Amino acid sequence: MSAEKEPNPPKPKSRVLTLERRLDEMHAPQTFIQRATSSMVKARYPVVAIFFLTLIALCAVFAPQLATKDPNRVEIFETLKPPLSFDRKGEFQFKLGTDSTGRDVLSRVVYGARISFFVGLAAVGLGGGAGTILGLTAGYVGGRVDDLIMRLADIQLAYPFILFAIMMLTILGEGVLNLVLVLGIGQWVTYARIARAETLVQREREYVEAVRALGATEWRIMFRTILPNILTPLIVIASFNVAGVILSEASLSFLGLGVPESVPTWGAMLANSRNQLLSGSWWLAVFPGLAIMFTVVSLNILGDWMRDFMDPRLRGSGQGL
């Protein structure tokens, strides 16, 4: 007779509970925030982008507390001080130096974040909202309404935006609100064309026919049924367009067509540094230029991650939504 096999020793109860807990965590559904955080940590670069954008946003919100001096205060005896320099009293005051009129560069860079962020977000919100509504209407209603909206879009696309912006700002004059209005008008076409294309696809789906059969109004079908299903590509485009609007604001401020001279902006700081570059005052252009560059790069990285995260084709790879 063969020897009977000894029974396996019982596993410790704590080990069994730990294994069951891990299995439950693996199969438990994750929330949207958990999936986004996991994907962002896995990609790594979006974490750095979020950190830098948060830092810039804090500078914009708490500019009076973070700025060491009044950004428009003129010190005629402290002109063109290099970074990490002292004032006449021997105190360490100018961390990023001063410009040709003695204004503190650090304070102007901090306050410049306000204009860049406000103009970028407001212009994208204005242009994106108007373009989405017009594109949704054109795609769903069709007919003459579609032709009218799309022909207006074609006319604007045929005219260079920078010339349009210069013409409008010359007529309207300087000002933050005028700048937001002009930049917002320049953004609506992109959202309208994308929203129209997505609406043409979604309005033929079965769920739209089902909602219509239940007696829903056309208004409800457009804004409560179709609109939520076309927002993903529009959100991704908006994340990229914020960076483009910040560059446009800097370009127009560089040309002297943005905001008044009394309002510090990164583009205006670059424009004012043109005459001092050859004399060796490099810090006047380097620090606002770096602020623009890192902000735009961070927004592009974040937009690229959002495109991958919200793409349903990447769900199997662990990156998509």
Summary of the structure (lengths in Angstrom):
residues: 321
radius of gyration: 27.3
end to end distance: 60.5
largest distance: 107.4
contacts: 990
relative contact order: 0.12
helix: 70%
strand: 2%
